[in-house]
Amino acid sequence: MDWFFLIIAGLGEVLGVMGINKVNQNKSWKSFLLLFGGFIISFVFLSVAMKTIQMSTAYAVWTGMGTVGSAVIGIIVYKESADWRRILFISMILSAAVGLKLIG
């Protein structure tokens, strides 16, 4: 169940990063709600997940999910570059997170 909480924390991280982008584009209450709501969800669920998942593994997976998720959202939603090298390094981050799960 704690891995599920860690996934929710990672999704919250992505929402928070999307909120940063929205605030930069338009300083509305909805943008700030996405920013703060995403990060609050992220930290709360990360804290719950870390009760049974090792801190080093939980943090690495959480930051990896935030990084990969934000990059993928940037490519899909904000039309950022989808260069093969970028995809390669995103894949490497994702494979490292999966590897930590497998050995943890």
SELUMBA-597811 format. One line per field, with one value per residue (C-alpha): residue number from 0; residue in one letter; x, y, z. Coordinates in steps of 0.2 Angstrom, whole numbers. Layout:
N
k = NUM; ... .
r = A; ... .
xx = X; ... .
yy = Y; ... .
zz = Z; ... .
end
This chain:
104
k = 0; 1; 2; 3; 4; 5; 6; 7; 8; 9; 10; 11; 12; 13; 14; 15; 16; 17; 18; 19; 20; 21; 22; 23; 24; 25; 26; 27; 28; 29; 30; 31; 32; 33; 34; 35; 36; 37; 38; 39; 40; 41; 42; 43; 44; 45; 46; 47; 48; 49; 50; 51; 52; 53; 54; 55; 56; 57; 58; 59; 60; 61; 62; 63; 64; 65; 66; 67; 68; 69; 70; 71; 72; 73; 74; 75; 76; 77; 78; 79; 80; 81; 82; 83; 84; 85; 86; 87; 88; 89; 90; 91; 92; 93; 94; 95; 96; 97; 98; 99; 100; 101; 102; 103 .
r = M; D; W; F; F; L; I; I; A; G; L; G; E; V; L; G; V; M; G; I; N; K; V; N; Q; N; K; S; W; K; S; F; L; L; L; F; G; G; F; I; I; S; F; V; F; L; S; V; A; M; K; T; I; Q; M; S; T; A; Y; A; V; W; T; G; M; G; T; V; G; S; A; V; I; G; I; I; V; Y; K; E; S; A; D; W; R; R; I; L; F; I; S; M; I; L; S; A; A; V; G; L; K; L; I; G .
xx = 0; 14; 21; 3; 5; 22; 14; 1; 16; 24; 8; 6; 24; 20; 4; 15; 27; 13; 7; 23; 22; 4; 8; 22; 9; -6; -6; -23; -30; -32; -14; -9; -21; -13; 4; 1; -12; 0; 15; 4; -2; 15; 23; 9; 9; 28; 28; 16; 25; 42; 35; 39; 49; 68; 70; 84; 73; 57; 65; 74; 58; 48; 60; 62; 43; 42; 56; 50; 32; 36; 46; 33; 19; 31; 33; 14; 5; 18; 25; 43; 57; 55; 73; 79; 93; 80; 69; 85; 89; 71; 71; 87; 79; 64; 74; 84; 68; 62; 78; 77; 60; 66; 81; 72 .
yy = 0; 12; 10; 16; 31; 34; 34; 47; 58; 57; 62; 77; 82; 83; 93; 105; 107; 110; 123; 132; 133; 139; 153; 159; 160; 167; 172; 166; 158; 142; 142; 144; 131; 118; 123; 122; 108; 97; 100; 97; 81; 76; 79; 71; 55; 55; 56; 42; 31; 33; 25; 8; 12; 16; 35; 34; 23; 33; 49; 43; 36; 51; 63; 52; 51; 70; 72; 60; 65; 84; 80; 70; 83; 96; 86; 81; 97; 111; 105; 104; 95; 77; 74; 56; 61; 68; 52; 42; 51; 51; 32; 31; 40; 28; 13; 18; 20; 3; -4; 3; -4; -21; -22; -13 .
zz = 0; 3; -15; -20; -8; -16; -33; -27; -20; -37; -46; -34; -38; -56; -52; -42; -56; -68; -55; -56; -75; -74; -61; -73; -87; -77; -59; -55; -39; -49; -54; -36; -30; -42; -36; -18; -19; -29; -17; -2; -8; -13; 3; 14; 4; 3; 22; 23; 11; 20; 36; 28; 12; 15; 14; 1; -10; -7; -11; -27; -34; -29; -37; -52; -54; -53; -66; -78; -76; -78; -94; -102; -98; -105; -121; -123; -116; -118; -135; -128; -137; -139; -145; -144; -132; -120; -122; -118; -102; -96; -99; -89; -74; -75; -76; -61; -51; -56; -52; -34; -32; -38; -25; -11 .
end
